[in-house]
Amino acid sequence: MGARSLFAAAWLLVAALAPAQAPKKLALVGGMLLDGYEVPPLHHAAIVIEGNRIVAVGPAAQVAIPPDAEVVDTSGRTMLPGLIDLHAHLQILGHGDYDRWDPWVEQNKLLERVSEISAKQLLMAGVTSAADLGGTLKESLAIRGRINSGAIPGPRMWMAGPWITRNLGDYYTGLPNQYFVNTPADAAKAVDALANAGVDLIKAYVDLKPEHYKAIADAAHKRKLRVHAHVYDPADVKNAFEAGIDVLQHVGSAGMPRYDATLVNAIAAKGTPVVVTAAHRAFLFPATVAFPERLQDPKLKEDFGPQIWSEVQNSFRNFQALSYFSATDQEMRWAKASLSQWIEANVTMGMGTDSGTPMNFHTEALWREIKAHVDTGMSAQRAIGAATRVNAAILGRGKDLGTIEPGKLADVIVVRGDPLFDVTALANVEVVVKDGVVWKGGKPR
């Protein structure tokens, strides 16, 4: 063995015997803490993080701050778990008209670029985890991988890829974001194909019969995947629920009359989660009529870049006439009664937004959804818990995510103001820590 080989072998031996590098330490100190549970807040608190885990939480006067920790002063602010959105769409970002957007984004080969923008917007808005419920398979998995590697900023993502449906609807067929099935056997095969490709969950879409829901649920559960169903019609809600679907998404989006009380109570008793996505039409539309200036937010212009910004702005001309909002006037009159039935029945409620749908920007969708729930009777603390602790449990990650306590993954956000007094404080996210890394606020990365 030559001298160079001996040196290399010795270097490898030293490297193997050397102690592992100590994990980076971070402390957030001084602010009010909402830990994700429905308990009183902890004032003047401190959170200590080592690596990607929380190691200590308590009153700042009682928590030992490591001398080598990077300290983020959160005085006068509120600390809470990173938010979780259970219904996002990275491949859309608020454009007003699907008939224009889908062919335009495909022809300009912008799917991954749009997904990058959406992912960054979600993270900067305090969303540290999200479920993407429908997109093209290749690009969805690619973006998830790039986020996981740290190449681009974004929440940790649960990707559904194409949804399973018996009706392709009027969607542009150039984007392979739907998996068409006919029989229950087809539906089960679709689940297996998606599972083999590496999706994180399954989305069941429209025109499915009880036997299709059952086939999808059974096949998914064999692969340890959870199923989210897009349901509006009362019969679909009942069929999906009785077939063992894991999460009922939309359930009318607060835009339909109340469901039968017997069905609602059965869902509550079983503990099947519902994610109403209430804000994206019935609450967002009147807010936009009252303040259309929100459509020209300079932050959106900066994020989108000239090409996407121009196309999105053109889509908002005469937004009141967009087909997406054709029934919204009626939905607005039903909205609070429809949403309140789930709140009053004490159903297990997650929080999701359908972000990316027309005028429903990733930058603000989740705080608007939380506000819609609070405006309809849910306490601010319960709503925040739904968007953190409950959502983590729905994703099957309650042991790692959703609350701030020792042992949990270090997903923490800091907002200006007190969201228990005014829940729109959640719009003012100043610090974002995901997996122990400061992505916004604190010292520059």
N, C-alpha and C positions, 0 to 999 in steps of 0.2 A: 504494500500500500504506500503510495507516494505521500510527500509532506502535505500537499494540498488536501488529499483524501483524509489524512489523519486529523488535520485541522478541522475539516468539515465534520468528521465524526465526533471530535471533542466538543465542537460548538453545539451539535445536536444533543449531546449528553448533558451539557450545561443547561441548555434550554429546557430539556425535559425535567431536570431536577430543580429548576428555579421556581420559586413560588408564583402562583398565578397573580396577575395584576389585580390590585384591590378594586372593587367596583366603585364607580363614581358616586359621590354623595351629593345630595341636593336637599335643601330645607326650604320650605315655604312657611313663613313666620309672620304672625300678627293678626291675620284676618279672622272673620267669623267662619266657622266650619259647619256646613251641612253635609253629613256623612252618608246620605242616601237612605237612611232609615227615617221613619216618621217619629222622631224624637226631637226634643228641644235642641237648638243649635248650640255649639260650643264656641264661646266668645274668646277672642285673643288667643287663637290656637296655633299649633305648629304641627307640621307634617315632615317627617324625615324619610328620605328615600335613599336606598343603596342599590345601585344597579337599576334594575327595572321593577323593584318591589318596595312597597311601603314597609318601613321597619318600626316606626314609632309615630303615635298620634296622641295629642293631649294639649292641655293648657301650655302656652309658650313658656310660662314661668317654671314649669315642671319638666319640660322635655329637654334633654341634653342634646345640644346641637353640636355635631362633630366639628372640631376646629378646621378640618380640611373640606368642609361642605361648601358648595356654592349656595349662597343664601338669597332667596327672592323675598323681598319685603312685601307682604300682602296686607299691611295695615290699612284700615279703612275700606277693605274689600271683602268679598265673600268667596270662600274656597268650597268646591263641591266636586263630586266625581265627574269624570269625563262623560259627556252626554252620549247616548246611543240612539240612533235613528233606525227603526225597524222597517222602514219602507223608503228606500232611496233609489234613484236611477242615475247612474253616473253618465250614461250616454245621451242624456238630455239635460238641458240647463236653463229651462224657462222659456224657450222659444214658443210663440203663440200658436203654431199650426203644424201638427204632425205631418200633414199631407205635403207641406213644403220642406219641413226640416229633414225628414228621413231620406228622401232622395238627394237633398243638398249636401248633407253631411257625408253620405256614401260617395257621391260623385267627387267631392273634394277630399276624400280619404282623411277625414278628421275625427274618426271615432275615438282613437286613442288619445288624441290631443284634447278633445272635449272631456273625456274621462279624467285626464290629468287635472284639468281646470276644476271640474266638479269635486274631485277628491280633495284638492287643496282648499277649496272654498268650505267644504264640510269641516275639515280639521281646524281651519282658522276660526270657524264659528263655534268651536268647542265640542264638535262631534268626534269622539275618538274611536268609536266603533259604529258600524252600519251594516245593514243587510241590503244588498242590491237585488231587487226583485224583478229582474228582467232586462236582458241585454244579449248581444251576440256573444257566443261562447268564447271564441278565441281571444277577443279583446278584453272581455271580463276577466279571464284567468290571467292574461298578461298584466293587466293593471294591478290585480291583486298581488302578483309576484313582485312587481316593481315597488309597490308600497312596502311589502314585507321585507324586501332587501334594503330599504332605506333610500332607494334611488330617487323616489319622488315622495312628497308629503301627502298624507292621506290617512283616513281612519283605518283600523284593521277591518277588513271587509269579509263578509259572508256573501258569496256570489251564487245566484240561482242560475245564471245563464238563461237560455231560452225557456219561456214558460210553456207548459203543456196545455193544449187547447183542442177542442173539436170545432172551432170556428176561427178562421184566420182574420175575420172582420175586414175592415177597409184599410188595414195597415199596408204600407209599402213593402212589397215582397223582396226588394233588393237587399234588405237587411235580414239575415237569418236569426231573428230573435224570437221565433216561435217554433214550437215542436208540435206539428199537427198529428193527431191520433184519431182513430175511429172507434175501435173496440177497447174494452178494458185490458185485453192482452197487449194491445198497442201501447196503452198508457203505461203498463208495467215495464215494457221494453224501453220506453222513453226514459223512465226513471233510471233503469240500469245503464243506459247509454250516457246519461248525464253524470251519474255517479262514477262511472268508469273514467269519464273525462276529468273529474276532480272538482265538481261543484260542492258547495257547502250546505246547500238546502235546495228544496224543490218548490216551484211555484205552480199551483194548479189554477188554470185560468177559466175560460167560459164554456158554456154549453155542455158541461159534464153532468152525467147522471150518477145516481148513488153508486152504481157498480164501478164507474170510473174513479170516483173519489176513493172507494174502498181499495181498488187495485193500486192506485197511486200511493195511498197511505201504507198499505202492506208492503209494497216493494221498497218504498223509501225507508221504512222502519227496519227492514232486513239489512239495509245498507247503513244503518245508524244515522239517517238523515231525517230532518224535520220538514214537514210540508206546510206551506202557507197558501191559503186559498183566497182568491179574488172573488168575493161574494157580495151581491147586492140583493137579488131577489130572495124573498123569504124562503122559498123552496130550496134555493141553493144553500142558504145559511143552514137550514135544517139538515139537508142531505150531507153537507160537508161535516157538520158537527157530529152527526150520527155515524158517519163513516170513520171517525177517528182522526180527522185532520187536526194538526197540532195548533195552528194559529189561524184565526178568522180575520182576514184583512178587509178593510173598507166597511163591511157590514152596513152598507148604505152611505158611507162617508157623510153622515149627518144630513143627507139630502133626500131622505125618504120618510114616509110615516113610520110611527113606532112599530116595532115587531111585536108579535104576539107575546104577552107576558109569560106564558108558560114556557116558550122557547128561551126567552131571555133568562128566566130563572133557572132553567135546566143547564144552560151554559155557565151561569154563575156557580151553581152547585158543583158542577164537574170541575170547574177551574180552568176550562179551555180559554186561553187568552184571546181577546179581541184587540184589534188595532184599527181605530175608526178612521184615521186620516181625514179629520173633520175640516181642517182649515182650507184645503187647497182650492175649493170652489166657493162654498157657502159663506166662509168668513173672509177669504182673501179677495174675492171680487168686490164686495162693498168697500173694503179697505183701499183698494186700488182706485175705485171711483172717487172716493173721498180724497185720495192723495196720489194721483197718477204720476207725480214726480218720482215716486219710488222706482219706476221703470227706467229712469235715467240715472240711477245711482252711479257716481263716478268710479266707485270700487268695481262695479261690474264691468265698466268700460275698460278699466285697467286689466282686470283678470282675463277678459275675453279676447282682447286684441282687436285690431281694426276689422278684419274679415268677419269674424263671428259677431262682433258688436253690430256691424251694419246690418247683417242678415236678421239678427234678433230684433233690432229696433224696427226694421221694416215690417216684421210680423206683428207688431203691436198697434199698427195703424187701425183705428176704429176697433179696438180690442173688444168692445161691447158686443160686436157682431161675430166674434169668433165662434166656430161651431162647438168648441169645447165648453162654452158657457151658455149653450142654447137653452138649457133648462134651469139655469142657476137662480133666476128670480123665484121660482117655486121652491128650489132647494133652500134658499135663504129663509123662507117662511117656515120651513120644517126644521131647520138646523138645530136649534136649541132643544126642542122637544125630542128630536131623534137622538142627539148625543146624550141628553140627560138620562134617558132610560138606562143606559149602560152604567153611568155613574151611580144613579140611585139604587140600582140592583146589586151594587157592590161586585160587579163582574171583575175578573182579573184583567186589567187594562194595561196594555203596553202603549208605546208612543211611537208613531211613525207618520211620515209626512207626504209620501208620494213626491218627494222633492225632485225638481227638474221638469215637472209638468208645467203647462203654460202659466207664466208669470210667477211661478212658485220656486224662487231662487234658493239654491243650496245655502247661500249666505245667511238666510233668515228663516227658512222653513220650519225648523224645529222650535224656535222660541215662539213663532206664531201658532204652531199646533198646541203647544203647552198653554199659551194664552187662551186659545179657544176653549180648552177644557176648563181652565180656571174661570173664564167668563160664564161658563155654563154650570158652575156649581162645585167643581172639584177644588179641593184646597190646593194652594200652591205647593205645599210640602208633598202631598200625595202625587201631584202632577210631576214634580221633580223626581220623586221616587219611581214613578212609572218610566221616566226617560233614563233612568240609571239602574237601580237595583232590580226592578221588575223586568226591564228589557234584558238585562244580563241573564236572568233566570230563564227567560223565554228562549234565549239563544243557547241555553245549556252551559253557560259560563259563569254562573253565580258564584262559584268558588274563587274565581279569579278577578271578576270585574263587578262594577256597579256600586260599590261602597268604598269608603275610605277607612281602612283599618289595617293593622299590621298583617303582612302576608299577602295582601292583594297586589295585583299588578298596579304600577304607579301611573294611573290615568287620573289627572287632576286638572281642573280649570279654575281660573280666578276671574270673577266678574266685578265690575264696578257697580256698587249699590247692593241693596238687600232684596233678593228675589221673593222673600216671604212677604215683604211689604208691597212690592211692585214687581210682578213676575217678568215684566219686560226688561228688568236688569239683565236677564239672560242674553239680551241682544248686545251687551257691552262686555265682550270677552277680551280680557287683557293678557292673560297668560294661558297657554295650553301646554300641558305635559302629557305625553303619551309614551307609555312603556319606559318611563324614567327619563325621557329626552325632552328638553324644552324646545318646542317647535314655534312658540310665539311668546313674546314678552321675556322677562328676565334678561340675561346677558345675550348678546348676539351669538347665533350658532357659528 
